[in-house]
Amino acid sequence: MENIALVVGATGITGSNLAEELIAQGWTTYGLSRNPTTNIDGLLPIKADLLNEQNLAEALEGISPTHIYFTTWMRNDTEEENIRVNSLLVRNLLNILSPKKSVQHVALVTGLKHYLGPFEAYAKEGVLPETPVREEHPRLPLPNFYYAQEDEVYKASERDGFTWSIHRPHTVVGYAVGNLMNIGTTLAVYASICKETGRKFIWPGSEAQWNGVSDVTDARILAKQLVWASSTESAKNQAFNIANGDVFRWKWLWKRLANCFGVQAEGFNGTIRPLEKELENDNDVWTTIAEKYNLKEKNLNRLSSAWHTDLDLGRPLEVMCDMSKSRKLGFTAYTSTEDSFINVFERLRSENMIP
């Protein structure tokens, strides 16, 4: 039977890399988003608003996917509003597809906030998980839109009989432009500004993150796990952590990233120096750089998501994932974290997004 994938959030860092992986594996692949991309060969774009049921139903009228990959979310001012809106995104889609009876599997991408809770929880209240985090850890007694999205998948699964998988990446590293959370592109832009202006490449995060053990998730590794879990019987109806498979300390990696751009690295100096503040007056600087090198994107805010990089690197604890669960079931994909960043930098250069 033909596999027909619907990637929800196909323009994002996770969705776009997943779409490329599915197409490479021979799947018929639709990409749903509010502003569809046309730069992935073989992707069938669908323009739709997940919050508008009529618009969504019309957009999906002639499409009966066998596999749904939910890789998107909407950022709101409060966690309660995050819960309301992001659960609705999932519920609307699954409700509209329910009468077709075509869906065999739904994969949902969340993240380590499942274990950590909102930033305020672990930064101010001292609610810290045991690390490395494991899938068996119970939910926290805190509002969390990841839990609400999971519950929508579970309810629809019971109603419609499809299997599911939940995927919890750490910080995702990969090529994408214009998405909400992108540490690779953000650091590439910051380093490019440092190179052009002679500034130091200053570590923006906490002492715990600077000195502690960490891991990250290459978007291509996440894509491979998503496809594996949705097509491997023993992996269905399971939640999985997903990271590259190596561990590192930022105090080692930061200097190596600086070397990629020929800039001087400066480490933790006793205080957090947020990247969002460091870049807040650099819009004109980036415009000048973009014009000088004839770059494709002149808007700094379309490339940089410094707020999210600050959340990741500012954590007051070291965080890493246990990967035993999926390893035992046969998922063995691995990549070097240094290579993950270098590959993003090289692609940004080849696509004329950075000098």
The 8 nearest C-alpha neighbors of each residue, nearest first, counted from 0:
[[1, 2, 3, 65, 26, 103, 101, 27],
 [0, 2, 3, 26, 27, 65, 25, 4],
 [1, 3, 26, 65, 4, 27, 0, 66],
 [4, 2, 64, 27, 65, 28, 26, 66],
 [5, 3, 28, 66, 64, 67, 29, 27],
 [4, 6, 29, 67, 30, 64, 28, 68],
 [7, 5, 30, 68, 9, 31, 29, 8],
 [6, 8, 31, 69, 9, 70, 68, 30],
 [7, 9, 71, 32, 70, 14, 10, 11],
 [8, 10, 14, 15, 30, 6, 11, 7],
 [9, 11, 15, 8, 36, 14, 35, 32],
 [12, 10, 14, 178, 13, 9, 15, 8],
 [11, 13, 175, 15, 14, 173, 174, 16],
 [14, 12, 16, 11, 218, 15, 17, 70],
 [13, 15, 9, 17, 11, 8, 16, 70],
 [14, 16, 9, 18, 10, 17, 11, 13],
 [15, 17, 19, 18, 13, 14, 219, 218],
 [18, 16, 222, 14, 20, 15, 19, 13],
 [17, 19, 15, 21, 20, 16, 14, 22],
 [18, 20, 16, 22, 17, 21, 23, 15],
 [21, 19, 17, 23, 18, 22, 24, 16],
 [22, 20, 24, 18, 26, 23, 19, 17],
 [21, 23, 25, 26, 19, 24, 20, 18],
 [24, 22, 20, 21, 25, 19, 26, 18],
 [25, 23, 21, 22, 26, 20, 19, 226],
 [26, 24, 22, 23, 21, 27, 2, 28],
 [27, 25, 22, 21, 2, 28, 24, 3],
 [26, 28, 3, 4, 2, 25, 22, 29],
 [29, 27, 4, 42, 26, 3, 5, 43],
 [30, 28, 43, 5, 44, 42, 4, 6],
 [29, 31, 44, 6, 9, 45, 5, 43],
 [30, 32, 45, 7, 8, 9, 46, 6],
 [33, 31, 8, 35, 34, 46, 47, 9],
 [32, 34, 47, 46, 48, 35, 31, 45],
 [33, 35, 32, 46, 36, 10, 47, 31],
 [36, 34, 32, 44, 46, 33, 45, 37],
 [35, 37, 38, 10, 34, 44, 39, 9],
 [36, 38, 39, 35, 44, 42, 40, 43],
 [37, 39, 36, 40, 42, 41, 35, 10],
 [40, 38, 42, 37, 41, 19, 36, 15],
 [41, 39, 42, 38, 37, 19, 22, 43],
 [40, 42, 39, 43, 22, 28, 27, 19],
 [43, 41, 28, 40, 39, 29, 44, 30],
 [42, 44, 29, 30, 28, 41, 45, 27],
 [45, 43, 30, 35, 29, 42, 31, 46],
 [46, 44, 31, 30, 47, 35, 32, 58],
 [47, 45, 33, 32, 35, 31, 34, 44],
 [46, 48, 33, 55, 32, 58, 45, 54],
 [47, 49, 51, 50, 33, 55, 54, 32],
 [50, 48, 88, 51, 55, 47, 91, 92],
 [49, 51, 48, 88, 52, 87, 91, 55],
 [52, 50, 54, 48, 49, 53, 55, 47],
 [53, 51, 55, 54, 56, 50, 91, 49],
 [52, 54, 56, 55, 51, 57, 58, 50],
 [53, 55, 57, 51, 52, 56, 58, 47],
 [54, 56, 52, 58, 53, 47, 57, 48],
 [57, 55, 53, 59, 58, 54, 60, 52],
 [56, 58, 60, 54, 55, 59, 53, 61],
 [57, 59, 55, 56, 60, 47, 54, 45],
 [60, 58, 62, 56, 57, 61, 55, 63],
 [61, 59, 57, 58, 62, 56, 63, 55],
 [60, 62, 59, 63, 58, 57, 56, 64],
 [61, 63, 59, 60, 64, 58, 29, 3],
 [62, 64, 101, 99, 65, 61, 102, 96],
 [65, 63, 3, 66, 4, 102, 5, 101],
 [64, 66, 102, 3, 103, 101, 2, 4],
 [67, 65, 4, 104, 64, 102, 105, 103],
 [68, 66, 105, 5, 4, 6, 106, 69],
 [69, 67, 106, 6, 7, 105, 107, 5],
 [68, 70, 107, 7, 71, 106, 108, 67],
 [71, 69, 108, 8, 14, 7, 68, 13],
 [70, 72, 8, 69, 7, 73, 11, 14],
 [73, 71, 85, 74, 70, 88, 8, 84],
 [74, 72, 85, 75, 71, 81, 84, 88],
 [73, 75, 81, 72, 76, 179, 85, 77],
 [76, 74, 81, 77, 80, 73, 78, 84],
 [75, 77, 80, 78, 74, 81, 79, 73],
 [78, 76, 80, 79, 75, 81, 82, 74],
 [77, 79, 81, 80, 82, 142, 143, 144],
 [80, 78, 82, 77, 81, 83, 142, 144],
 [79, 81, 83, 77, 82, 78, 75, 84],
 [82, 80, 78, 79, 75, 84, 83, 85],
 [83, 81, 144, 79, 80, 85, 84, 86],
 [82, 84, 80, 81, 86, 85, 87, 79],
 [83, 85, 87, 81, 86, 82, 80, 88],
 [86, 84, 88, 87, 82, 81, 83, 72],
 [85, 87, 148, 89, 88, 84, 147, 83],
 [86, 88, 90, 84, 85, 89, 91, 83],
 [89, 87, 85, 49, 86, 91, 90, 50],
 [88, 90, 86, 87, 92, 91, 93, 148],
 [91, 89, 87, 93, 92, 88, 94, 151],
 [92, 90, 94, 88, 89, 93, 87, 95],
 [91, 93, 95, 89, 94, 90, 96, 88],
 [92, 94, 96, 90, 95, 91, 97, 89],
 [95, 93, 97, 91, 92, 96, 90, 155],
 [94, 96, 92, 93, 97, 56, 91, 98],
 [95, 97, 93, 94, 99, 98, 92, 100],
 [96, 98, 94, 99, 95, 100, 93, 159],
 [99, 97, 100, 96, 95, 94, 101, 159],
 [98, 100, 101, 97, 96, 63, 102, 95],
 [101, 99, 98, 97, 102, 159, 96, 63],
 [102, 100, 99, 65, 63, 64, 103, 96],
 [103, 101, 65, 66, 100, 104, 64, 161],
 [102, 104, 161, 65, 66, 162, 101, 105],
 [105, 103, 162, 66, 161, 163, 102, 229],
 [104, 106, 163, 67, 66, 68, 162, 164],
 [107, 105, 164, 68, 163, 165, 69, 67],
 [106, 108, 69, 165, 68, 166, 164, 109],
 [109, 107, 166, 70, 165, 69, 167, 106],
 [108, 110, 167, 145, 166, 107, 168, 165],
 [111, 109, 167, 168, 112, 113, 169, 108],
 [110, 112, 113, 114, 169, 167, 115, 168],
 [111, 113, 115, 116, 114, 110, 117, 145],
 [112, 114, 111, 115, 116, 110, 145, 138],
 [115, 113, 112, 111, 116, 128, 138, 132],
 [116, 114, 112, 113, 111, 128, 121, 127],
 [115, 117, 112, 114, 113, 120, 118, 143],
 [118, 116, 120, 119, 112, 115, 121, 143],
 [117, 119, 120, 121, 122, 116, 310, 115],
 [118, 120, 122, 117, 123, 121, 124, 116],
 [121, 119, 124, 117, 118, 122, 123, 116],
 [120, 122, 126, 125, 124, 127, 123, 119],
 [123, 121, 119, 120, 118, 125, 124, 315],
 [122, 124, 119, 125, 121, 120, 118, 126],
 [125, 123, 120, 126, 121, 122, 119, 127],
 [124, 126, 121, 123, 127, 122, 120, 119],
 [127, 125, 121, 124, 120, 128, 115, 122],
 [126, 128, 121, 125, 115, 129, 316, 120],
 [129, 127, 130, 115, 114, 126, 132, 131],
 [128, 130, 132, 131, 127, 133, 136, 318],
 [131, 129, 132, 128, 318, 319, 320, 133],
 [130, 132, 320, 319, 321, 129, 133, 318],
 [131, 133, 130, 320, 321, 129, 319, 134],
 [134, 132, 135, 321, 136, 131, 320, 240],
 [133, 135, 136, 239, 238, 240, 132, 324],
 [134, 136, 133, 137, 132, 238, 138, 239],
 [135, 137, 134, 133, 138, 132, 114, 128],
 [138, 136, 135, 139, 114, 134, 140, 113],
 [137, 139, 140, 136, 114, 113, 146, 141],
 [138, 140, 141, 137, 116, 114, 113, 115],
 [141, 139, 138, 142, 143, 116, 137, 126],
 [140, 142, 139, 143, 116, 138, 117, 120],
 [143, 141, 78, 144, 79, 140, 82, 116],
 [144, 142, 145, 146, 141, 78, 82, 116],
 [143, 145, 82, 147, 146, 81, 148, 85],
 [146, 144, 148, 147, 143, 109, 149, 113],
 [147, 145, 149, 144, 148, 143, 150, 113],
 [146, 148, 144, 150, 145, 149, 86, 82],
 [149, 147, 86, 145, 151, 150, 146, 144],
 [150, 148, 146, 152, 151, 147, 145, 153],
 [149, 151, 153, 147, 152, 148, 154, 146],
 [152, 150, 148, 154, 149, 153, 90, 155],
 [151, 153, 149, 155, 150, 154, 156, 148],
 [154, 152, 150, 156, 151, 155, 149, 157],
 [155, 153, 151, 157, 156, 152, 150, 158],
 [154, 156, 158, 152, 157, 153, 159, 151],
 [157, 155, 153, 161, 160, 159, 158, 154],
 [156, 158, 154, 155, 160, 159, 153, 161],
 [159, 157, 155, 156, 160, 154, 161, 97],
 [158, 160, 156, 157, 161, 155, 97, 100],
 [161, 159, 156, 157, 158, 162, 103, 155],
 [162, 160, 103, 156, 104, 159, 102, 163],
 [163, 161, 104, 236, 235, 103, 156, 105],
 [164, 162, 105, 236, 104, 106, 235, 161],
 [163, 165, 106, 237, 236, 238, 235, 107],
 [164, 166, 238, 107, 106, 108, 239, 237],
 [165, 167, 108, 239, 238, 240, 109, 107],
 [166, 168, 110, 240, 109, 241, 111, 239],
 [169, 167, 241, 110, 216, 240, 242, 166],
 [168, 170, 215, 216, 111, 171, 110, 242],
 [171, 169, 215, 216, 168, 172, 311, 182],
 [172, 170, 216, 217, 218, 169, 215, 173],
 [173, 171, 217, 183, 218, 216, 182, 170],
 [172, 174, 218, 343, 217, 12, 183, 171],
 [173, 175, 343, 12, 176, 346, 184, 172],
 [176, 174, 12, 11, 173, 178, 177, 15],
 [175, 177, 178, 302, 301, 174, 12, 11],
 [176, 178, 301, 302, 175, 179, 11, 300],
 [177, 179, 11, 176, 180, 12, 175, 181],
 [180, 178, 304, 181, 177, 307, 11, 74],
 [181, 179, 304, 307, 178, 182, 308, 12],
 [180, 182, 183, 184, 304, 185, 179, 172],
 [181, 183, 185, 308, 184, 186, 172, 180],
 [184, 182, 186, 185, 172, 181, 340, 187],
 [183, 185, 187, 186, 182, 181, 188, 302],
 [186, 184, 303, 182, 188, 187, 183, 304],
 [185, 187, 189, 188, 183, 184, 190, 182],
 [188, 186, 184, 190, 185, 189, 191, 183],
 [187, 189, 191, 185, 186, 190, 184, 192],
 [188, 190, 186, 192, 191, 187, 185, 193],
 [191, 189, 193, 187, 192, 188, 186, 194],
 [190, 192, 194, 188, 193, 189, 187, 195],
 [191, 193, 189, 195, 194, 190, 196, 188],
 [194, 192, 198, 190, 196, 191, 197, 195],
 [195, 193, 191, 192, 197, 196, 262, 190],
 [194, 196, 192, 193, 197, 191, 288, 198],
 [195, 197, 193, 198, 194, 192, 191, 284],
 [198, 196, 194, 193, 195, 199, 262, 192],
 [199, 197, 193, 196, 200, 194, 192, 263],
 [198, 200, 263, 201, 264, 193, 265, 262],
 [199, 201, 264, 263, 265, 193, 190, 262],
 [202, 200, 265, 199, 203, 264, 266, 272],
 [201, 203, 266, 204, 267, 265, 200, 272],
 [204, 202, 272, 273, 274, 271, 201, 309],
 [205, 203, 313, 312, 271, 202, 309, 272],
 [206, 204, 313, 208, 207, 271, 209, 315],
 [205, 207, 209, 208, 210, 267, 204, 269],
 [208, 206, 316, 211, 205, 315, 210, 209],
 [207, 209, 211, 205, 206, 317, 210, 312],
 [210, 208, 206, 249, 250, 207, 211, 205],
 [211, 209, 207, 208, 248, 206, 250, 249],
 [212, 210, 317, 208, 207, 248, 209, 213],
 [211, 213, 248, 247, 317, 246, 210, 318],
 [214, 212, 319, 247, 318, 246, 248, 317],
 [213, 215, 246, 319, 247, 242, 245, 243],
 [216, 214, 170, 169, 242, 243, 171, 217],
 [217, 215, 242, 171, 243, 169, 170, 168],
 [216, 218, 172, 220, 219, 171, 173, 339],
 [219, 217, 221, 173, 220, 13, 172, 171],
 [218, 220, 222, 221, 217, 16, 223, 17],
 [221, 219, 223, 217, 222, 218, 224, 332],
 [220, 222, 218, 224, 219, 223, 225, 217],
 [223, 221, 17, 219, 225, 220, 224, 218],
 [222, 224, 220, 226, 221, 225, 227, 219],
 [225, 223, 227, 221, 226, 222, 228, 220],
 [224, 226, 222, 228, 223, 227, 221, 229],
 [225, 227, 229, 223, 224, 228, 230, 222],
 [228, 226, 224, 230, 225, 229, 231, 223],
 [229, 227, 234, 231, 225, 230, 226, 224],
 [228, 230, 226, 227, 231, 104, 225, 235],
 [229, 231, 227, 228, 226, 232, 234, 235],
 [232, 230, 228, 234, 233, 227, 229, 235],
 [231, 233, 234, 235, 230, 228, 229, 236],
 [234, 232, 231, 235, 328, 228, 236, 237],
 [235, 233, 228, 231, 232, 237, 236, 328],
 [234, 236, 237, 232, 233, 163, 164, 162],
 [237, 235, 163, 164, 162, 234, 238, 165],
 [238, 236, 164, 235, 234, 165, 239, 163],
 [237, 239, 165, 164, 166, 134, 240, 236],
 [240, 238, 166, 167, 165, 241, 134, 325],
 [239, 241, 167, 168, 166, 322, 320, 134],
 [240, 242, 168, 167, 239, 221, 216, 322],
 [243, 241, 216, 215, 244, 168, 169, 214],
 [244, 242, 216, 334, 333, 245, 217, 215],
 [245, 243, 333, 242, 334, 246, 322, 335],
 [244, 246, 243, 335, 214, 247, 336, 334],
 [247, 245, 214, 213, 212, 244, 248, 319],
 [246, 248, 213, 212, 214, 249, 245, 252],
 [249, 247, 212, 250, 251, 211, 213, 210],
 [248, 250, 252, 209, 251, 253, 247, 210],
 [251, 249, 209, 248, 253, 252, 210, 266],
 [252, 250, 249, 248, 253, 254, 255, 247],
 [251, 253, 249, 255, 254, 250, 256, 248],
 [254, 252, 256, 255, 249, 250, 251, 257],
 [255, 253, 257, 256, 252, 264, 251, 258],
 [254, 256, 258, 252, 257, 253, 259, 251],
 [255, 257, 253, 259, 258, 254, 252, 260],
 [258, 256, 254, 262, 255, 259, 260, 264],
 [257, 259, 261, 255, 260, 256, 262, 254],
 [260, 258, 256, 257, 261, 255, 341, 262],
 [261, 259, 258, 257, 262, 190, 194, 191],
 [260, 262, 258, 259, 257, 263, 194, 190],
 [261, 263, 257, 260, 194, 258, 264, 200],
 [264, 262, 199, 200, 257, 265, 261, 258],
 [265, 263, 200, 254, 257, 199, 201, 262],
 [264, 266, 201, 200, 202, 199, 263, 267],
 [267, 265, 202, 268, 201, 264, 250, 209],
 [266, 268, 269, 202, 206, 209, 270, 265],
 [269, 267, 270, 266, 271, 265, 206, 202],
 [268, 270, 267, 271, 206, 205, 266, 272],
 [269, 271, 268, 272, 267, 205, 206, 204],
 [270, 272, 204, 205, 203, 273, 269, 313],
 [271, 273, 203, 270, 274, 204, 202, 277],
 [274, 272, 203, 275, 276, 309, 271, 277],
 [273, 275, 277, 276, 203, 305, 278, 309],
 [274, 276, 305, 278, 273, 277, 306, 279],
 [275, 277, 279, 274, 278, 273, 272, 280],
 [278, 276, 274, 275, 279, 273, 280, 272],
 [277, 279, 281, 275, 276, 280, 274, 189],
 [278, 280, 276, 281, 277, 275, 282, 274],
 [281, 279, 278, 282, 283, 277, 284, 276],
 [280, 282, 284, 278, 283, 279, 285, 299],
 [283, 281, 285, 284, 299, 280, 286, 298],
 [282, 284, 286, 285, 281, 287, 280, 299],
 [283, 285, 281, 287, 282, 286, 288, 192],
 [286, 284, 288, 282, 287, 283, 289, 281],
 [285, 287, 283, 297, 289, 288, 284, 290],
 [286, 288, 290, 284, 285, 289, 291, 283],
 [289, 287, 285, 291, 286, 290, 292, 284],
 [290, 288, 294, 286, 297, 292, 287, 293],
 [289, 291, 293, 287, 288, 292, 286, 294],
 [290, 292, 288, 289, 293, 287, 294, 286],
 [293, 291, 289, 294, 290, 354, 288, 353],
 [294, 292, 290, 289, 291, 295, 351, 288],
 [295, 293, 289, 351, 352, 292, 296, 290],
 [296, 294, 352, 351, 297, 293, 289, 350],
 [297, 295, 298, 294, 352, 289, 301, 299],
 [296, 298, 286, 289, 299, 295, 285, 294],
 [299, 297, 300, 301, 296, 286, 282, 302],
 [300, 298, 302, 301, 282, 303, 285, 297],
 [301, 299, 303, 302, 298, 304, 282, 177],
 [302, 300, 177, 299, 298, 303, 176, 296],
 [301, 303, 300, 299, 177, 176, 184, 185],
 [302, 304, 185, 300, 305, 299, 301, 184],
 [305, 303, 306, 307, 180, 185, 181, 179],
 [304, 306, 275, 308, 307, 303, 274, 309],
 [307, 305, 309, 304, 308, 275, 310, 274],
 [306, 308, 310, 309, 305, 304, 180, 311],
 [307, 309, 305, 311, 310, 182, 306, 312],
 [308, 310, 306, 312, 307, 313, 311, 273],
 [311, 309, 307, 313, 308, 312, 306, 314],
 [312, 310, 308, 309, 313, 314, 307, 170],
 [311, 313, 204, 309, 314, 310, 308, 208],
 [312, 314, 204, 205, 310, 309, 311, 315],
 [313, 315, 316, 312, 311, 205, 310, 208],
 [316, 314, 207, 205, 313, 122, 208, 317],
 [317, 315, 207, 314, 318, 208, 211, 127],
 [316, 318, 211, 208, 207, 212, 213, 319],
 [319, 317, 213, 130, 316, 131, 212, 320],
 [318, 320, 131, 213, 214, 130, 132, 321],
 [321, 319, 131, 132, 322, 240, 133, 242],
 [320, 322, 131, 133, 323, 132, 319, 240],
 [323, 321, 324, 320, 240, 325, 326, 241],
 [324, 322, 326, 321, 325, 327, 133, 328],
 [323, 325, 327, 326, 322, 328, 239, 321],
 [324, 326, 328, 327, 330, 323, 322, 329],
 [327, 325, 330, 323, 329, 328, 324, 331],
 [326, 328, 325, 324, 329, 323, 330, 331],
 [329, 327, 325, 326, 330, 324, 234, 233],
 [328, 330, 326, 327, 331, 325, 234, 324],
 [331, 329, 326, 325, 332, 328, 224, 227],
 [330, 332, 326, 329, 333, 325, 327, 244],
 [333, 331, 330, 220, 334, 223, 243, 224],
 [334, 332, 243, 244, 331, 335, 220, 245],
 [333, 335, 243, 336, 244, 332, 339, 338],
 [334, 336, 338, 337, 339, 245, 243, 333],
 [337, 335, 339, 338, 334, 340, 243, 215],
 [336, 338, 339, 340, 335, 341, 252, 256],
 [337, 339, 341, 335, 336, 340, 342, 334],
 [340, 338, 336, 342, 337, 341, 217, 335],
 [341, 339, 343, 342, 337, 338, 183, 344],
 [340, 342, 338, 344, 343, 339, 345, 337],
 [341, 343, 345, 339, 340, 344, 338, 346],
 [342, 344, 340, 346, 341, 174, 345, 173],
 [345, 343, 341, 347, 342, 346, 340, 348],
 [346, 344, 342, 348, 347, 343, 341, 349],
 [345, 347, 349, 343, 348, 344, 350, 342],
 [346, 348, 352, 344, 350, 345, 349, 353],
 [349, 347, 351, 345, 353, 346, 350, 352],
 [348, 350, 346, 351, 347, 345, 352, 353],
 [351, 349, 347, 348, 352, 346, 353, 295],
 [352, 350, 348, 294, 349, 353, 295, 347],
 [351, 353, 347, 294, 350, 295, 348, 296],
 [354, 352, 348, 351, 347, 294, 188, 191],
 [353, 292, 348, 351, 352, 191, 294, 289]]
